[in-house]
Amino acid sequence: MKKIKKLLLAAGMTVAFLSNTVVVSGEETKEIKNVNSGSTFLNLRSRPVISENYRKIENISSEYAVLLDEDTNTVLAGKGATRRVYPASLTKVLTLISALDLVGDTNATAELTGDDISGLYAREASVAGFAAGERIPFTDLLYGLILPSGADAALGIEKAVAGNKSLFSAMMNIEACKMGLKDSSFSESTGLHNKINYSTPLDLAVIFSYALDNETGREVLSTPYYKIEGLDKHPEGLEVWSHAFSYMSGVDMGGFKITAGKTGYTGEAKVCMVTEAQKDGHKYILVTLFAPNSQKMCEDHINIYKEYTKQ
């Protein structure tokens, strides 16, 4: 009942949030106009404004990108920043924050079935490695969701928070409405391909910044390694590593340090990543989508941070 009450409350507030949008014309060469920068009281965050020195990102392998100054909530640069595209497992950042915002009991657990597990392997989804029949604590589901991009953890979250996929998808879309995201639609907590699971680089940056505003969300997204203890069928523990930190570890970032991140991949969306990076105490968020491979994606993040944070 508490879950339904929260859902209805959020639904009643949806209209208030729909005006908080940033509109970008279809052609990158046209002026980007900020429609409404007013904040809302539920998410306590205004929509990003466009920098007077906004630049089009060039000479990268990713087909779409957006760079956000997190401290000033300003869009510094982009490439197809408001194009509707498939977000792959970057979707899981919204799964994370939806779970944190709407879970009725943080001590909840979930149990996956054999059909759940086999269905994910059949679709070649990334998994954290949870076994059918074991009770998985809510907190462990969060780390399993983000670090190894576990689709099994996403299904567990659906069960722990909403009880089923359709209700949890509704919750995700209400969370998106709260953030004023009019160019996003979510039907898959896993991020697996679905024609009605789409977003934009800018919307994904907003989702990521919103997740980082949550203390637990930031902790999960900024953790390189986590060991899950106490599972019935993993008595030795289950270790998970962040793909984003693994990709970006040890590379020359020109003074930038990656402090949070999430990767994604499907055949339709190619290779995607969102990261937060800091330099001299200043924070930025970068989203890139549709890179041909992980090496090119990482090169794009390095080069964009180095070049397009200059104002």
C-alpha positions as CSV (number, residue, x, y, z in Angstrom):
1,M,0.0,0.0,0.0
2,K,2.8,2.4,0.8
3,K,4.3,1.8,-2.6
4,I,1.0,2.6,-4.3
5,K,0.6,5.8,-2.3
6,K,4.0,6.9,-3.3
7,L,3.3,6.2,-6.9
8,L,0.0,8.1,-6.8
9,L,1.7,11.1,-5.1
10,A,4.4,11.2,-7.7
11,A,1.8,10.8,-10.5
12,G,-0.2,13.8,-9.1
13,M,3.0,15.9,-9.3
14,T,3.9,14.9,-12.9
15,V,2.3,18.0,-14.6
16,A,4.3,20.3,-12.5
17,F,7.5,18.8,-13.7
18,L,6.7,18.6,-17.4
19,S,7.5,22.3,-17.9
20,N,11.0,21.9,-16.7
21,T,12.7,21.1,-20.0
22,V,15.6,22.1,-22.1
23,V,14.8,22.1,-25.8
24,V,17.4,21.6,-28.4
25,S,16.7,22.0,-32.1
26,G,17.0,19.0,-34.4
27,E,20.0,20.5,-36.2
28,E,23.2,21.0,-34.1
29,T,23.9,24.2,-35.9
30,K,20.8,25.9,-34.6
31,E,20.7,27.9,-31.3
32,I,20.0,25.9,-28.2
33,K,17.4,27.6,-26.1
34,N,16.7,27.2,-22.4
35,V,12.9,27.1,-21.7
36,N,12.7,26.9,-18.0
37,S,15.4,26.8,-15.4
38,G,13.1,26.8,-12.3
39,S,13.7,24.2,-9.7
40,T,11.2,21.7,-8.3
41,F,10.7,20.8,-4.7
42,L,10.6,17.1,-5.1
43,N,14.0,16.6,-6.7
44,L,15.4,19.9,-5.5
45,R,17.3,20.3,-8.8
46,S,16.7,22.7,-11.7
47,R,17.0,21.6,-15.3
48,P,20.4,22.5,-16.8
49,V,20.9,25.8,-18.5
50,I,22.9,26.2,-21.7
51,S,26.3,27.8,-21.5
52,E,26.8,31.0,-23.4
53,N,29.9,29.4,-24.8
54,Y,28.3,26.1,-25.7
55,R,30.4,24.1,-28.2
56,K,29.6,21.3,-30.6
57,I,31.7,18.3,-29.8
58,E,33.7,17.2,-32.8
59,N,36.3,14.6,-33.7
60,I,35.0,11.8,-31.5
61,S,34.0,8.2,-32.3
62,S,30.8,8.3,-30.3
63,E,27.7,9.4,-32.3
64,Y,26.1,11.3,-29.4
65,A,27.5,13.1,-26.3
66,V,26.8,15.8,-23.8
67,L,29.1,17.5,-21.2
68,L,27.6,19.0,-18.1
69,D,29.2,21.3,-15.6
70,E,27.8,19.6,-12.5
71,D,28.6,22.5,-10.1
72,T,26.9,25.2,-12.1
73,N,24.3,22.8,-13.7
74,T,25.3,24.1,-17.2
75,V,25.6,22.3,-20.5
76,L,29.0,23.0,-21.9
77,A,29.1,21.0,-25.1
78,G,27.2,18.3,-27.0
79,K,26.8,16.2,-30.1
80,G,23.2,15.3,-30.8
81,A,22.5,16.1,-27.1
82,T,18.7,15.8,-27.4
83,R,18.5,13.1,-30.0
84,R,16.3,10.2,-28.8
85,V,18.5,7.1,-28.7
86,Y,18.7,3.7,-27.1
87,P,20.5,4.0,-23.7
88,A,21.4,0.3,-23.1
89,S,22.4,-0.2,-19.5
90,L,22.7,3.5,-18.7
91,T,19.0,2.8,-18.1
92,K,20.1,1.2,-14.8
93,V,21.0,4.5,-13.3
94,L,17.3,5.3,-13.3
95,T,16.6,1.8,-12.0
96,L,18.9,2.6,-9.1
97,I,17.4,6.0,-8.2
98,S,13.8,4.7,-8.7
99,A,14.6,1.9,-6.3
100,L,16.1,4.3,-3.7
101,D,13.2,6.8,-4.0
102,L,10.4,4.3,-3.9
103,V,11.4,1.2,-1.9
104,G,9.1,0.7,1.0
105,D,11.6,-1.3,3.1
106,T,15.4,-1.1,2.7
107,N,15.6,-4.5,4.5
108,A,13.6,-6.1,1.7
109,T,15.0,-9.1,-0.2
110,A,14.3,-10.7,-3.5
111,E,14.5,-14.2,-4.9
112,L,15.1,-15.0,-8.5
113,T,13.7,-18.1,-10.2
114,G,15.4,-20.4,-12.6
115,D,13.3,-18.9,-15.4
116,D,14.5,-15.4,-14.5
117,I,18.1,-16.5,-14.8
118,S,17.8,-18.6,-17.9
119,G,15.9,-15.8,-19.7
120,L,18.7,-13.4,-19.1
121,Y,21.4,-15.8,-20.4
122,A,19.2,-16.4,-23.4
123,R,19.3,-12.7,-24.2
124,E,23.1,-12.5,-23.5
125,A,22.5,-10.0,-20.7
126,S,25.2,-9.0,-18.2
127,V,24.7,-10.5,-14.8
128,A,26.1,-10.1,-11.3
129,G,26.0,-13.8,-10.8
130,F,23.1,-14.3,-8.3
131,A,21.7,-17.8,-8.1
132,A,18.1,-18.9,-8.4
133,G,16.5,-19.5,-5.1
134,E,18.8,-17.4,-2.9
135,R,17.5,-14.4,-0.9
136,I,19.3,-11.3,-2.0
137,P,19.3,-8.2,0.2
138,F,18.2,-4.9,-1.3
139,T,21.6,-3.2,-0.8
140,D,23.4,-6.0,-2.5
141,L,21.0,-5.8,-5.4
142,L,22.0,-2.1,-5.9
143,Y,25.7,-2.9,-6.1
144,G,25.0,-5.9,-8.4
145,L,22.9,-3.6,-10.6
146,I,25.5,-0.9,-11.1
147,L,29.1,-2.3,-10.8
148,P,28.8,-5.4,-13.2
149,S,25.6,-4.0,-14.8
150,G,23.7,-7.1,-13.6
151,A,20.4,-7.6,-15.3
152,D,19.7,-10.3,-12.6
153,A,19.9,-7.5,-10.0
154,A,17.5,-5.4,-12.0
155,L,14.9,-8.1,-11.9
156,G,15.5,-8.6,-8.2
157,I,14.9,-4.9,-7.7
158,E,11.7,-5.0,-9.6
159,K,10.5,-7.7,-7.2
160,A,11.8,-6.1,-4.0
161,V,10.4,-2.6,-4.8
162,A,7.3,-3.1,-6.9
163,G,6.5,-6.8,-7.1
164,N,6.4,-6.9,-10.9
165,K,7.9,-5.4,-14.0
166,S,5.0,-3.3,-15.2
167,L,4.6,-1.5,-11.9
168,F,8.3,-0.8,-11.6
169,S,8.4,0.5,-15.2
170,A,5.6,2.9,-14.3
171,M,7.6,4.0,-11.3
172,M,10.6,4.6,-13.5
173,N,8.6,6.8,-15.9
174,I,7.2,8.8,-13.0
175,E,10.7,9.4,-11.7
176,A,11.6,10.6,-15.2
177,C,8.6,13.0,-15.3
178,K,9.7,14.3,-11.9
179,M,13.0,15.3,-13.5
180,G,11.1,17.0,-16.4
181,L,12.3,14.5,-19.0
182,K,9.9,14.7,-21.9
183,D,12.2,12.9,-24.4
184,S,12.6,9.7,-22.5
185,S,10.5,6.5,-22.1
186,F,11.5,3.5,-20.0
187,S,10.1,0.0,-20.2
188,E,13.1,-2.1,-19.2
189,S,14.8,-1.9,-15.8
190,T,17.6,-3.9,-17.3
191,G,18.3,-1.6,-20.3
192,L,17.9,-4.6,-22.6
193,H,16.8,-3.5,-26.1
194,N,13.2,-2.4,-26.4
195,K,11.9,0.2,-29.0
196,I,10.0,2.1,-26.3
197,N,13.0,2.2,-23.9
198,Y,14.8,5.3,-25.1
199,S,16.3,8.6,-23.8
200,T,18.7,11.4,-24.8
201,P,22.3,12.2,-23.8
202,L,21.0,15.3,-21.9
203,D,18.3,13.4,-20.1
204,L,20.8,10.7,-19.1
205,A,23.1,13.3,-17.7
206,V,20.2,14.7,-15.7
207,I,19.3,11.3,-14.4
208,F,23.0,10.7,-13.4
209,S,23.3,14.0,-11.6
210,Y,20.0,13.3,-9.8
211,A,21.3,9.8,-8.7
212,L,24.6,11.4,-7.4
213,D,22.5,13.8,-5.2
214,N,21.3,10.7,-3.3
215,E,23.9,9.7,-0.7
216,T,23.5,6.0,-1.4
217,G,23.2,6.5,-5.1
218,R,26.6,8.3,-5.1
219,E,28.2,5.6,-2.9
220,V,27.1,2.9,-5.3
221,L,28.0,4.7,-8.5
222,S,31.5,5.7,-7.1
223,T,32.4,2.2,-5.8
224,P,35.0,0.3,-7.9
225,Y,34.7,-3.0,-6.1
226,Y,32.2,-4.6,-3.7
227,K,32.0,-8.0,-2.1
228,I,28.5,-9.5,-1.4
229,E,28.5,-11.7,1.7
230,G,26.0,-14.0,3.3
231,L,24.3,-15.5,0.2
232,D,23.1,-19.0,0.6
233,K,24.5,-20.3,-2.6
234,H,27.7,-18.2,-2.5
235,P,29.2,-19.0,0.9
236,E,32.6,-17.7,-0.2
237,G,31.0,-14.3,-1.2
238,L,30.3,-12.8,-4.6
239,E,32.7,-10.2,-5.9
240,V,31.6,-7.5,-8.3
241,W,33.7,-4.8,-10.1
242,S,32.7,-1.6,-11.8
243,H,33.1,-1.7,-15.6
244,A,33.5,2.1,-15.7
245,F,36.3,2.2,-13.2
246,S,38.0,-0.8,-14.8
247,Y,37.9,0.9,-18.2
248,M,39.2,4.2,-16.9
249,S,41.7,3.0,-14.4
250,G,45.3,4.0,-14.9
251,V,44.8,6.2,-18.0
252,D,46.1,9.8,-18.3
253,M,43.2,12.1,-17.7
254,G,45.1,15.3,-17.8
255,G,44.5,16.1,-14.2
256,F,40.9,14.8,-14.1
257,K,39.9,11.9,-11.8
258,I,36.9,9.7,-12.5
259,T,34.7,9.6,-9.4
260,A,31.6,7.8,-10.5
261,G,30.4,6.0,-13.6
262,K,28.2,3.5,-15.4
263,T,28.7,1.7,-18.7
264,G,26.2,0.1,-21.2
265,Y,26.1,-2.0,-24.3
266,T,23.6,-3.6,-26.6
267,G,24.0,-4.4,-30.3
268,E,21.5,-1.6,-31.1
269,A,23.0,1.0,-28.8
270,K,26.7,0.0,-29.2
271,V,29.0,1.1,-26.4
272,C,27.9,3.8,-23.9
273,M,29.2,5.4,-20.7
274,V,28.4,8.1,-18.3
275,T,31.1,9.3,-15.9
276,E,31.6,12.0,-13.3
277,A,35.1,13.5,-13.2
278,Q,36.7,16.1,-10.9
279,K,39.6,18.5,-11.4
280,D,40.7,21.1,-9.0
281,G,37.6,20.4,-6.9
282,H,35.2,21.0,-9.8
283,K,32.8,18.3,-11.0
284,Y,31.6,17.4,-14.5
285,I,29.3,14.8,-16.0
286,L,29.9,13.3,-19.4
287,V,27.6,11.0,-21.4
288,T,28.7,9.3,-24.6
289,L,26.6,6.9,-26.7
290,F,27.0,4.7,-29.8
291,A,30.8,4.3,-29.7
292,P,32.1,1.5,-31.9
293,N,34.1,-0.1,-29.1
294,S,35.2,0.4,-25.5
295,Q,38.6,1.7,-26.4
296,K,37.2,4.5,-28.6
297,M,34.6,5.3,-25.9
298,C,37.3,5.8,-23.3
299,E,39.4,7.9,-25.6
300,D,36.3,10.1,-26.2
301,H,35.9,10.6,-22.4
302,I,39.5,11.5,-22.0
303,N,39.5,13.9,-25.0
304,I,36.2,15.6,-24.1
305,Y,37.2,16.2,-20.5
306,K,40.5,17.7,-21.6
307,E,39.2,19.9,-24.4
308,Y,35.6,20.9,-23.7
309,T,35.8,21.9,-20.1
310,K,37.9,24.9,-21.2
311,Q,35.6,28.0,-21.2
